[in-house]
Each structure stands twice: as C-alpha cells, then as structure tokens.
Amino acid sequence: MTARRGGGPTMHDVGKVAQVSAMTVSRVLKNDPGVSEATRERVFAAVDQLGYRRNQTARSLRLGGSGMIGLVVTNLANPFYSRLALGVQEVATKYGFRMLLSNSAEQAGQEPELVNGLVDHQVEGLIVVPAGSRQQHLADAMRHVPVVLAARPPAGLDTDCVLVEDFHGAREATACLLAEGHTRIAFLGNPPALYTGAERLRGFWAAHEEIGSEPDSALIRQGLVDSATAERATLDLLGQAEGPTALFCTNNRISQGAIRALYKAGTTLPLAGFDDFDLSDVLGLPLTLVSYDADEIGRQAARLLIDRLEHDDAAPPASRRVTVPTRIVRHGVSGGDGRDGVCGSPGSS
C-alpha cells in the first residue's frame, strides 16, 4: 500500500479498498449529493478500515488556524444534544480538528455571547443549534468563520443546515393513533416559536386533515419547556370531563413528563412522541415513537462545515440543506413490539 509521508493511508489507498477513484473518495468526504449511497457506504467503510484521516491540523497550522471548531447546543442534559455532539466530534477528530462545546440552556439571550466567545477563541468554524429565531449574531459571526446550523433552519441567513424530518415524523406518528380509532388526541408541544414545535404541530394537524378530521383545540398545550411542565399539562388534560384518549408529545422530555403524569393518575393511554429514549421498550406502555439517528445530524453538520473550510481558498459552495430521515418504532402496541414500520390508514384492518 502506498503511504503518504508520515506513514498514514492516502485518499488513493481508500479508493483502492473501496474500488473507486481518489476523486470519488474526495466527493464522498465532501458530502457530494451526486454520489450513490452504495458508493458512499463503501468509501466510509474503507475510511474506517484504514483509519484514514486527512491532515487537517497541518493545513490549519500552515494557514495560521487553530485546528478547532465550535459547537453550541441548547441543552446538553438532553440525550439528543449529547448524541449530536458525539457525531460532530467523531467527524472532527477524523479530520484532525478539536471541538469546543458550549451550552445555551435554551436561553436565546446567552447565545450571542457564547458564539462571540468561540470566535474570540479563534475557532475555524461553528456548528450552532439556534435557541431562537433571531440570528443576527450568527450573521455577524459569518463575517469571520463559516457557520452551519443543526436541528433548526437559518432565519434570513444563507448558510448550510441539517434538519430532521419533523413534519413527516409527526404526521406518521399521529396517523398511527388515528388508525387505531382515536379521535381525541392531546398535543403536548414545545414553544411554537421554535421551528421543531411549529413543524411537529403542522404534521399533527396534517394527519387529522388527511382523514377529514380536525384536532380539538381544548386538547392542545404548547410552550412546554421540560418534563415538569409537560407533567402538569398532562395532569390538567386528564382531569377534564372530556379528556384525551391518546397523547402526542413533541420531544423526549415532554414524553417523559407525560408518562410520569399517567403513572400518577393511575391510567394508561397510548402515547406517540418524537425522539426515542432509554427504557422506552420496557415501560409496558403503548408507545409509538419517532426515531432517528441524532449522531448523524452531528456528523452531517461537521462534514458540511469541514467542506466549507476546504473551500476557503476557492469559490464557496451554495448553501445546502440536509435532512436526516425518521422512522416509526412501536412498543407495547398490537403488531408493534419494537419493530419499525409505518401505520396503515385510519380505520384500516
């Protein structure tokens, strides 16, 4: 095997193992959408097998850079953001970067200070999960470093982002409950100003509209920020004379709060929710969960950022939007029991 100076495998070595050209390897590592998924998988398998890693640190030092990228998330205590951070770190390490991590605690007012602090520490690029819709501070940061957004889209910015199928996942999960005959489904959502909250509510409504139905506004609760507020909202809904027969929750913390309320109330209702979570399969509850690879959101965001860094001496690519797919996982449901799948149409046998 031909090795570059320093003994490490080269892009040509990766190409030989993957049975593609070095140019194709480069296109895969730059996340070129024109490469087939089969080729992409072979290249990444070869990268892992050979331990290939571009000498990005040497490039950074040669250009006077720090070899660091910054990541800002909104709640590191949430497993979703922990997994996202691990995905970013995985790719950053592969390319010779170190990662600096900051947590905004969902406080939009804190985010500009965190972003400015990372820029002051001379990071070469930023990945940000925005805490709010005001993003002028990100536009300011983009005058100095490339910025990629994760989980939430840019607002008035021309930059890359990586999103989840929020609308599609919510619609499919709600359709599962409707297919079981539920007509009074409560919606427990995060703040509507957040992109994820708005898109998941839109998917919830769309599932109803597709069968000529409409959600009961008395069963919709928004602005829930943690499991405690979700628990209180669920207990309130359960106490109504005409309460819900099923629940839809827009994230894992809200699902956990709702489950706690069900236990306190001594009742069991089918629950559909965004985000899988630990022990969901052993709770003995009928759960329909929207699952996806949170690590992949981080990996994709890091690849987009590093691709921009590699174009620092050439015309930058146009802004890109990558969407990570969702899948439905069902526990304690007839025909489900942890298997993936899409529910049939409401009323189908």
C-alpha positions in Angstrom: 0.0 0.0 0.0 1.3 3.4 -0.9 1.5 5.7 2.1 2.0 9.4 2.2 4.9 11.0 4.1 4.3 10.2 7.7 3.1 6.7 7.1 -0.7 7.3 7.0 -3.0 5.9 4.3 -3.8 8.2 1.4 -7.0 9.0 -0.4 -5.7 6.7 -3.2 -5.4 3.9 -0.6 -9.0 4.5 0.4 -10.1 4.4 -3.2 -8.3 1.1 -3.8 -10.1 -0.6 -0.9 -13.5 0.9 -1.9 -12.8 0.2 -5.6 -13.4 3.8 -6.6 -11.2 6.6 -7.8 -9.5 9.0 -5.4 -11.7 11.7 -6.9 -14.8 9.8 -5.8 -13.4 9.4 -2.3 -12.9 13.2 -2.2 -16.5 13.7 -3.4 -17.9 11.4 -0.7 -15.9 13.1 2.0 -17.2 16.5 0.8 -20.8 15.1 1.0 -21.4 15.4 -2.7 -25.1 14.5 -3.2 -24.3 13.1 -6.6 -22.6 10.0 -5.2 -24.8 6.9 -4.7 -25.5 5.6 -1.3 -23.8 2.3 -2.0 -20.6 4.0 -3.1 -20.8 6.3 0.0 -21.1 3.3 2.3 -18.1 1.5 0.6 -15.9 4.7 1.0 -16.8 5.2 4.6 -16.2 1.5 5.3 -12.7 1.9 3.7 -12.0 5.0 5.7 -12.8 3.2 8.9 -10.8 0.1 7.9 -7.7 2.1 7.0 -8.0 4.7 9.7 -7.7 7.3 7.0 -7.6 10.9 8.3 -6.8 14.0 6.3 -4.1 16.0 7.8 -6.4 18.9 8.6 -4.3 20.0 11.6 -1.3 20.5 9.4 -3.4 22.5 7.0 -4.7 24.7 9.8 -1.3 25.4 11.3 0.1 26.1 7.8 -2.7 28.7 7.3 -2.4 30.1 10.9 -5.6 28.4 12.0 -6.4 26.9 15.4 -7.4 23.4 14.3 -10.6 23.9 16.4 -14.3 24.1 15.6 -17.0 25.3 18.0 -20.4 23.7 18.7 -23.3 25.4 20.5 -26.2 23.3 21.7 -29.3 24.3 23.6 -29.5 21.7 26.3 -26.6 19.3 26.9 -28.6 17.4 29.5 -31.0 16.3 26.8 -29.6 13.0 25.3 -30.4 14.3 21.8 -27.8 17.0 22.0 -25.3 14.7 23.7 -25.6 12.3 20.7 -25.4 15.2 18.2 -22.2 16.4 19.9 -20.7 12.9 19.7 -21.5 12.9 16.0 -19.7 16.2 15.5 -16.7 15.1 17.5 -16.4 11.8 15.5 -16.0 13.6 12.2 -14.0 16.5 13.6 -11.5 14.0 15.1 -11.3 12.1 11.8 -10.3 15.3 10.0 -7.8 16.4 12.7 -10.0 19.0 14.5 -10.7 19.5 18.1 -14.2 20.6 19.3 -15.1 23.3 21.8 -18.6 22.8 23.2 -20.9 25.4 24.7 -24.5 25.1 26.0 -27.0 28.0 25.7 -29.6 26.3 28.1 -32.3 27.3 25.6 -31.6 31.0 26.5 -31.6 32.9 23.2 -30.0 35.9 25.1 -27.0 33.9 26.1 -26.3 32.5 22.6 -24.6 35.7 21.1 -22.1 35.8 24.0 -21.3 32.1 23.5 -20.9 32.5 19.7 -18.7 35.6 20.1 -16.6 33.8 22.7 -15.9 30.9 20.4 -15.0 33.3 17.6 -12.6 35.1 20.0 -11.0 31.7 20.8 -10.2 31.6 17.1 -12.3 28.5 16.1 -12.2 27.9 12.4 -15.9 27.3 12.1 -19.1 27.0 14.1 -22.0 24.5 14.3 -25.0 26.0 16.1 -28.3 24.8 17.3 -30.1 28.1 17.5 -32.1 28.8 20.7 -34.3 31.4 18.9 -35.4 32.8 15.6 -33.2 36.0 15.9 -29.9 35.1 14.3 -28.2 38.4 13.6 -25.3 37.4 15.8 -24.8 34.4 13.5 -24.7 36.7 10.5 -22.0 38.7 12.3 -20.0 35.6 13.1 -20.2 34.5 9.4 -18.1 37.5 8.5 -15.2 35.7 10.3 -15.9 32.0 10.1 -18.3 29.6 8.3 -21.4 28.6 10.3 -23.6 25.5 9.9 -26.9 25.2 11.7 -28.2 21.9 13.1 -31.8 20.8 14.0 -33.2 24.2 13.3 -33.0 26.1 10.0 -31.5 29.5 9.3 -33.7 32.6 9.6 -32.5 35.1 7.0 -29.1 33.6 6.7 -27.5 32.0 3.6 -25.8 29.0 5.2 -25.9 25.2 5.4 -28.2 23.4 7.8 -29.0 19.8 8.9 -32.6 19.1 9.9 -34.8 16.2 10.9 -38.0 15.1 9.1 -40.0 17.0 11.8 -43.3 17.4 9.8 -43.2 13.9 8.3 -42.4 12.1 11.5 -45.1 13.9 13.4 -47.7 13.2 10.7 -46.8 9.5 10.6 -46.9 9.1 14.4 -50.2 10.9 14.7 -51.6 8.7 11.8 -50.8 5.6 13.9 -53.0 6.9 16.7 -55.8 7.8 14.2 -55.5 4.4 12.6 -56.3 2.9 16.0 -59.5 4.8 16.1 -58.5 7.7 18.4 -60.3 11.0 17.7 -59.4 12.9 20.9 -55.6 13.1 20.7 -53.9 15.6 23.0 -51.0 17.6 21.6 -48.2 18.4 24.1 -45.7 20.7 22.4 -42.6 22.8 23.0 -42.8 26.6 22.3 -44.4 27.3 19.0 -41.8 29.9 18.1 -39.3 27.0 17.8 -39.1 25.5 14.3 -39.4 22.0 15.7 -42.5 22.9 17.7 -44.2 24.5 14.7 -43.3 21.7 12.2 -44.4 19.0 14.5 -47.7 20.7 15.2 -48.2 21.1 11.4 -47.6 17.4 11.0 -50.1 16.6 13.8 -52.7 18.7 12.0 -51.9 17.3 8.6 -52.6 13.7 9.8 -56.0 14.8 11.0 -56.8 16.7 7.8 -55.9 13.7 5.7 -58.9 11.8 7.2 -61.2 14.8 7.1 -60.9 15.5 10.8 -59.6 18.3 13.0 -57.9 18.3 16.4 -59.8 19.6 19.4 -58.1 22.9 20.4 -59.0 22.2 24.0 -56.6 19.3 23.9 -53.6 21.3 22.6 -50.9 22.5 25.0 -47.8 24.4 23.7 -44.9 26.2 25.3 -43.8 23.2 27.4 -40.1 23.5 28.2 -39.3 20.4 30.3 -40.7 17.2 31.8 -42.1 19.1 34.8 -44.3 21.5 32.7 -45.3 18.5 30.5 -46.4 16.5 33.6 -48.5 19.4 34.8 -50.1 19.9 31.4 -50.9 16.2 31.1 -52.5 16.0 34.6 -54.6 19.0 33.6 -55.8 17.3 30.4 -56.5 14.0 32.2 -58.7 15.9 34.7 -61.0 17.3 32.1 -64.5 15.9 31.8 -63.9 15.0 28.2 -60.2 14.2 28.3 -58.0 12.7 25.6 -57.9 9.0 24.7 -54.3 9.3 23.4 -51.3 11.7 23.6 -48.8 13.1 21.1 -45.6 14.7 22.5 -43.1 16.7 20.5 -39.9 15.6 22.2 -38.4 13.1 24.7 -38.6 15.4 27.7 -42.3 16.1 27.1 -42.9 12.3 26.6 -41.2 11.5 29.9 -43.3 14.1 31.8 -46.5 12.8 30.2 -45.6 9.3 31.2 -45.0 10.4 34.8 -48.4 12.0 34.8 -50.1 8.8 33.5 -48.5 6.9 36.4 -49.6 9.4 38.9 -53.1 9.4 37.6 -53.1 5.6 37.6 -54.1 5.3 34.0 -52.7 4.2 30.7 -53.2 5.9 27.4 -51.4 5.3 24.1 -48.7 7.8 23.6 -46.9 8.9 20.4 -43.8 11.0 20.6 -40.9 12.5 18.8 -37.5 11.0 20.0 -36.9 7.5 21.2 -35.5 7.3 24.7 -33.8 4.8 27.0 -36.0 2.1 28.5 -39.0 3.0 26.3 -39.3 -0.6 25.3 -39.7 -1.9 28.9 -42.2 0.5 30.3 -45.2 -1.6 29.3 -46.9 1.3 27.8 -48.4 1.5 24.2 -45.7 3.8 22.7 -45.3 5.0 19.1 -42.0 6.8 18.8 -40.4 8.8 16.0 -36.8 7.6 16.0 -33.8 9.0 14.1 -30.0 9.0 14.3 -29.1 12.1 16.3 -25.4 11.2 15.9 -25.9 11.5 12.1 -27.2 15.1 12.5 -23.9 16.0 14.1 -21.8 14.0 11.6 -23.5 15.7 8.6 -23.2 19.1 10.1 -19.5 18.5 10.7 -18.9 17.3 7.2 -20.7 20.4 5.8 -18.6 22.7 7.9 -15.3 21.0 7.0 -16.2 21.1 3.4 -16.6 24.9 3.7 -13.3 25.1 5.4 -11.7 23.3 2.5 -13.1 25.8 0.1 -11.6 28.8 2.0 -9.3 29.5 -1.0 -11.9 29.0 -3.7 -15.5 29.9 -4.5 -17.6 28.6 -1.6 -20.4 26.1 -2.5 -24.0 27.3 -2.5 -25.9 26.8 0.8 -27.1 23.2 1.4 -29.9 21.6 3.4 -29.5 18.0 4.5 -32.5 16.1 6.0 -32.0 13.1 8.4 -34.8 10.6 7.9 -37.1 9.4 10.7 -38.7 6.0 11.3 -41.6 4.8 13.4 -40.8 2.4 16.3 -43.7 0.9 18.3 -43.6 -0.7 21.8 -46.4 -2.5 23.5 -48.7 -2.0 20.5 -50.5 -4.8 18.7 -48.3 -5.7 15.7 -45.5 -3.4 17.0 -43.4 -4.5 20.0 -40.3 -2.6 19.0 -40.5 -3.2 15.2 -40.1 -0.4 12.7 -43.0 0.4 10.4 -45.5 2.8 9.1 -49.1 2.5 10.3 -51.9 1.9 7.9 -54.6 4.4 7.1 -57.0 5.2 9.9 -59.7 2.6 10.0 -57.7 0.0 8.1 -57.7 -3.5 9.3 
